[in-house]
Amino acid sequence: MSAAHCFFRSSPSGWTVSLGLQSLQGANPNKVSRNVAKIILHPNYDSMTNNNDIALLRLSSPVRFTDYIRPVCLAASGSVFNNGTDSWVTGWGAVKEGVALPFPQTLQEVEVPVVGNRQCNCLNGVGTVTDNMICAGVLAGGKDSCQGDSGGPMVSKQGSVWVQSGIVSFGFGCAQPNLPGVYSRVSRYQFWIKSRIRSNRPGFVRFISSGLDPDSSYTCPGPLTRPSMSVCGNTLVNSHTGGDKSTVPEGTWPWMVSLHQNGVHKCGGSLISDNVILTTAQCFSTTSPNASEWNVFLGLRLVNGSKEFETSLGVLNITVSKMTGSNIALLELFESVSFNNYIQPVCLDISDSRSFPIGSQCLVTGWENKNNSRGKGAVLQNMKTQVASCGNLSDSDQICTHTMDLQEGGQGSPLLCKSESSWFQVAVVTVCESRLSHGDVDVFTKISRFGSFLKEIIDETPSAATLLTGSSPDFSVSLLIFFAVLIISLFLLS
C-alpha cells in the first residue's frame, strides 16, 4: 500500500519493491526485492485536492515473512483516532526541508500526535482536509514527515498490535509550526481494499481511542499567525511528493503566474516584488508590446474543490531588455498585491553572490499546456534537474543543467535553485530557438546578467530569509552556545 501521487500512471513497468531494508546504501542482508506486477490507483484519486491518495501494488510473487518482513495491520472502518493519539511515521525522506537523508540513508522514525480534522482544517486552510484524511504533527513545529516519505505508513499501537492509520500524503512545508502533516485515512478504504484483494487479504483492526475527542467541538479561531511573508522564496505549501516530473498542489510555488494575452494563456512568469512580474522577452512579438492586451493571474488555489486563481490584475507597463542574445521582460502591474499563502515573491540573485555548484538540485515550474483558462485547466507542474558543467562555454553569464523536456507551456517560467531555506530564480526558461542546448546540457542565461536592467526598473526586491526554515527547535540554543564558545576563545587568546 502506498500513495497514489507517487505514480504518474498505473503501468508497473520499471517499478521494484524492496522489503527488509534498513539503509538505502550499503549491505542489507535481510533485503528481499520483487518486481511490481500491477499498480492499482484509487479510481477517485484527485491530484488537485489530494483526496483519495492511496494505491495498491501487487508484487510479482509472494514474499516469505521473517523477523524483518511482516505485514502491518490496517485500521478498520469505524476506527477512532482522537486528537493527541500517539503515532509514529517511518521513511527515508528528507530530515528537514531541502536536506536529504545523509549517507548511508538509514530508515528514520518520528513520533507525532494526531491532530483532529477540525483543527487541522483550520490550520491548513478550510476545505483542505477531507474526511478521507487524518493529520498529525507537533503544533510547535520540529517533527514531521517530509519529501521522500510519501506513501509511507503512520501507525499507532493498540495493545501489542501496530495499526496503520495513515499514508504520508502531503504537507505545507515540513515541521513548520501550526502546519501538521496530512495523511490518507486508511480506515476509510477498508471496503475498497477488500474489493481489490481477493485472497490473502490484510488484517483489519478497529482502533478505538478512549475518552471524548476535544476536536469534535473545535471551531476555527480568528486570523492565524503564519510565518513571515515579507521575505522572498518562502513557500508554505510543500508536497511530500518525489519524482522527476509531477503535477503539484496549489500554492506550492506562490510566485508562479499565468500571463494572458487577450484572454488566452501565453506564457508563465514569476512575481519578484509586490507589483512586478518577470518573464522572457520571447513572450512578446515586438520590443514595445501593448500592455493593455495583457492580464496577470496570481495565486493558484482551491475554491470549492476546483482550482482557481486568487486574483487577476491588468498590466500598466511592459519593459523588455535590449541585450544581445536572450532577453527578459518586466511587467508592472496596475496595483500592488498583498502577500499571502498563495501569493509570494521569489528571490533574485542580481549580484550573482549565491553559489549553485555542479550537482545542485534545481527545478523548473511551468504550466502543462498553453490553453489554461481561469480556474479549471490550470495545471502546474515541476520538473527536477541538477546544475551541470557548461564545458567549454563561459559560465560567467550562463548556468547549465541536465537536459529537460521543456514544452511551450514552460515559456517564461523560472529555473529555481534553493539556497539555505529560500528559493532563488537563477534564470528564465525559454524554449525553441532562444534556448540553447549544448551536448547533454541545457544552457540558460543567468538573471545576474540583467542586473543593471533590473535595478533600473525595480526600486527594491524582498530579502531572503536568514534562518533555515524547519530548523531543529534547538537551533537557537546551539547558536547561542556557538557564540559563547567563540567569545570565550577570543578572550583566552587575548
N, C-alpha and C positions, 0 to 999 in steps of 0.2 A: 504494500500500500504506500502511495506517495501522493504528491500534489500534482494536479492537472497542469498547472502553469509551467512545470518543468519540461513539458513536452510540446513541441511545435505541431506535431501531428501524431496520429496513432500508429504509425509504422514502427515496428520493433527493430528494424534494421540498424545495426551498429550499437545497440544497447546491451550492456553487460551488467549483471548484479553480482557484487562481491559480498559475502557474508563471513562472519567471524573475524572481521578486521579490527585491529587496534590502531594501527597507523597507516596513513596512505603511502608513506615511503618506508623502505627497508623491508626486512623479513617479517612475514606474518604466517607463522606455522599453522595457525588454525583457520586460515583463509580457504574458502570454497567459492568458486565462481560458476555462474550459469549465464548462458545467453538468455535474452528475453524473447519468448515465443509470441507474446501478444500484449498489447497495451490497450487497456480499457479506460477511456476517459469518461467522466460523468457526462451524460448527454445534455445536461442543463448547466454545464460549466460556463460562466460568463467572465471573460478576461477583463472586461471593463469594471465590473463590481467585485471581482474575486469570489463571487458566490459559487458554491458547489465545487470548490477547488480540491478535487480528490480524483485519484487514478489508481487502478489496479494493474499490476504487472504479473503475467503468468510466466513462470520460468520454463526453460526448455526441458528440464527434467527435475524430479523431486530432489530435495536435499535431506540428508540424514541429520537428525537432531543430535547435538553433542552438548558439552558443558558451555560451549562458546556460540552455539547456534540454536536458538529456541524461539518459538512464536510468542508474541505478546498477546494478552487478552484485550479484546476490544470493548469499549463502553457500549452497553446495550441501550436500546430505546428506553426513554424514561429515566435515564441516569441523571443525577443531580450533582452539580459541582458548584457548591456555594462560593460566594466571594471569600477569598482567603485560602481556599483549598490548596494544600501544598502540592506542587507539581515539579517535575524535572524534564528538561529538554536536552537532547543529546545531538551532536553533529560535528562535522568537520569544517564548519563555516568560519567566517572572519571573527577575530577575537574582539574587534571593535570596528567602527565604521572606517573602511578603507585600509584596514590592517589584516592581512591574510594570516591564517594559522601558520606559525613558524614550523620549520623542519624539526622532527620528521612527520609533522601533521598528525599528532595523536588525538584520538577521539576526545571531545570535550563534553562536559556536562554543566548545567546551570540550574539552580533551584529558584523557581519563581512561583508566586502565589496567583491563583485565579483572580481576575478582576471581572466583576459582574458585567453582563452585557449592557445594562442600562448606563452604568458609569463609563464603561469603555466607549460606548456610542457618543457620550457627551465629550469625552476627551479627544477621540479621534475624528469627530465630526458627525453630527447626527445624520443617520442614513448610511454610514459606512459599515456598521456592524449589523449583520442579519442574524436571525435565529439559527442559521446553519453555521455559525461561527462561535468560537469561545476565545476569550482573551486571557492573557497572563503577563505579569510584569511587576516590577517594583516601581511604585509611583515616584520615588526619589531618583530613579534612574540608576544606571550602572550594571544592570543584569538583564539579558535579553538574548534571543536568537538573532542571527544576522545573516548577511548574504552568504550563500553556500549551505545553509542549514535547511533550505526549502525541502519539503517533503518528509522531513524527519519527524519523529514522534515526540509528543508531550504526554507524559504518563504520571499517574498518581497511584499510591499504594493503598489497597484495601485489604486489611488483614495481612496475609503473606503473598498476595497476588498483585502484580503490577498491571494496571489497566490503562490502555491508551485512550486519552480523552481528546487529543487534538493532533492535527498535522500542520507543521510550520507552513504558513501561507504568505502573509505579508506584514509589513510594519512601516511606520512613519519614522524613518531613521532607525538606529539601533541603540537601545538602552538609554534613550532620551527621557528626561523627567516628564511624567504625566502623559506618556505615549506608549501604553502597553502593546506588546505584540499581539497579532491576530492569527488565529489558527482555525482550520476547518474542524467543526464539531463532529467527532466520529459517531456519536450516538444517534445522530440524525440520518445515518446512512446504513443502518442495520438491514433494512428491507432490500435496499439496492445491492449491497454487498452479497447478501444471500442469493439474490436473483442472478448474480453473475458467477457465483462459485457453487457448482452443483455437488461436488464431492470434496472431502477433506476440508470442510468449512472451518473457519476460525471460531474460537471460543468467545462468546459474548457474556460479559458480566455486568450486572446492573450496579452501578456505583451510586451510593447514596450518602450525601453529606448530612451530618447531624445538625439539629437546631434550625432556627429560622435564617433565611438568607437576607442580610441587610440590603442587598441590591434590589430586592423586589419593590422597595419603596423609594428608591433613589430617583431624584429629579435633577436635571441639569441646573447648575448654579449660573450666576451671571457670567460675563465675559471671562474667559480663561486667560491666565498669564502664559504666553508662549515664549520660546526662546527668541532672543532679539532678532528682528528682521531689518535692522538698519545696516547690516553688513551684507556683502555680496557673496555669491557662491554657496549659499546655505540652503539646503533642501530638507524640509521636514519630512517629506514622503520618500521612502527608500525601500522599494520592494525587495524581499528576500530572494528574488529570483536569480538564476545564473544563466549561462548560455552566451553564445557569441552574438546572437541577434534575437531580440524579443520585443513584443509589444509591452509597453509599460503602463502602470496605473496613472490615473490623472493626478497632476500635482507633483509627479516625480521630478520633472525639470521645469520649475516655475518661471524660468526666463524664456522658455520657448514660445514663440509667437507665430501666427499664421498671417501672411501678407496676402490680401485680396485686392485684385485689380478689377474694378467694375463688377464686384460681387463674386469673382471666381478666384479660388486659391491659386497663387502664382509661385510663391517661394516661402521658405522658412526664414526665421530671423531670431534674434535674441535681444532681450531687454538689458541694457547696460547702465541705465540710470532711470530716474523716475519719469523721464519724458523723451528718451532717445532709444531707437532700435537700430541694431547693427545687422547688416546683411551683405550680400555680394552685389557688385555692380552689374553682374550678368542678369539680374532680375529685370533690368530696365533696358529698353531698346535704344534709348538715347542718353546722353550725358546730362540732359536737362529734363527729366521726366515730369509729368503733370501730377503734382501731389494730390489734386482733387479726385483723381481716379482711384486712390488707394485708401484702404482701411486696414487697421491692425487689430487682430483678435488675440486677446491675452487671457490667461487663467483657465486652462482646461480643467474642468471639474465635473462632478456628477450632480445632476438635477433630476430627482425622481427616477433614478436608475438609468438615465441617459446622459451621455457626455455632451456638455455644452461649454462654451467659453463664457467666462465670467463677465467680460466686457469687450466692447469694440470701440475704437477711437479713430477719428479722422487724422489725416497727416497734414501738418502745416507746411512742412518744407522737406525736400529730399536733396541731399548733397552727395555727389559722387566724387571720390578721389580721382586724381588725374596723374597717375604714375605709370611708368612703363610696365607692361605685363598685367598681372592680376590686380584688380581694384576692388574696393569696398564701397558701401553706401551707408549713409546715416539718415534715418527718418526721424524728424522732430514731430512729436505728437501735439495735437491741438491743446491738450491739457495733461497735467501730471497725473500719474496713477498712484494709488495708495498700496503699499506693500502689504501682503497677507500671505496665508499659507500657499496660495496658488499663483501669486504674482510676486516675484522677487528678481533682483538683478543678478547677472553672472559677473564674475570678476574678470578684469582685463589686466594683463601684464604688459602695459605700454612700454615700460623701460627695459623689458627683457631681462629682469633681475631674477626670475624664478628659473630653477633648473629642472628640466624634464629629461633625464638621461635615457639612453637606449634601454629599452625594456620597460619603461614606464607605462603603466596601464592608462589608456585613454579610451574615449568612445565618441561616436558621432550620434547625435539625436536628430531625427527628421521625420517628416510626415510620410505615411505609407504610399500615398498617391497624390496627384496634383488636382484632384477633383473634390477635395474636402469642402464641405459647406458648414455653416454654423450648426454646432451640435453633432448630430449623427453623421458618421463618416469621418470624423476627425480622429484618425488613428495615428498615434505617435509611437515610434519605435526607437530603440537604441541599438547600436552596433559596436561591439567591443573591438579594440585594436591595441597595438603597442607601438611606442616610438621605435623607429628603426634607423639604421645608419643611412645617411644620404650618399654614401660612397664618395665619388669624386665631385659631387655637387657641393657648392658652398652652402653651409648650414647657418650662416650668419643671419640670413633673411628667410630661411626656409626650415620647415620641420617635416620629417618623413615618417610615415607609418607603414605597417604591413598593408597590403592591398585589401580594399573592401569593395563590396558590390554596391556602389553608390548609385542610386537611381535619381531621376529628375526631381522627385519629390523632396530630396535632401538638399536641393539648391538653396544656398543662403543659411543653412543650419550651422551650428557651432561644432568645431572639434574641441572636445573638453578633456582636460587632464586635471588630476587632483593634486593639490599641494597642501600638506597638513590636512586641515578639515574643510578647505574651501575648493570649489570647482572654478578653474580658470579656463576661459576661452582662449586657445592659443592660435586658432586660425578660423577662417570662414570657409565652409565647404563650397566648392564649385565643381561642376560636372562638365562633361563634353570637352570642348576644345580648351577651356580655361583651366582645367585640372590636369596637371602633369602626371605621367606615370613613367617611372624610371626603373626598368627591370622588374624586381618583385616588390617595389615600394611605391606608395603614393606620395606625391610631393605637394605640400601646401605652403602658401606664403604666410609667414608669421604676422600676427597682429602688430607686433612691435615695429614692423616696417612702416606702419602707418601712424606712428606715434605723434608726429608733428601735426598731421591732419586731424587726428582725434582731439588733441589738446586745443586746437583752434575752434572746434565745434562744441565740445563739452566743457563746461566750467569745472565740474567735479564729478568723479565716479565714487560709488560706495567703496569702503575699505574691506579687506578680507578679515575674517575672524583671527584673533591672535592665539586662542586656546583651542586645543584639539576637541572637536565635538565627540561626545561619547567617552570622554576620558574616565578613568577609574575615579571613584569618589575620593580616593586617597591622593589624587594627583596634586592638589593644592598643598597637602601636608608634605608630600615629597619635595615639592618646590621650595617650601619654607626650610626644610632640612638642608636642601642643597645650598641655599644662600647662607644659612647659618654656618655650615661647614666651610664655605668659601670665605666668609668674614673671619672666622677663627684662624684659618690657614694664612690669610693675609696678615693678621695680627701677629702670628708666630714668626712669619718670615721677616716682619719689620723689627 
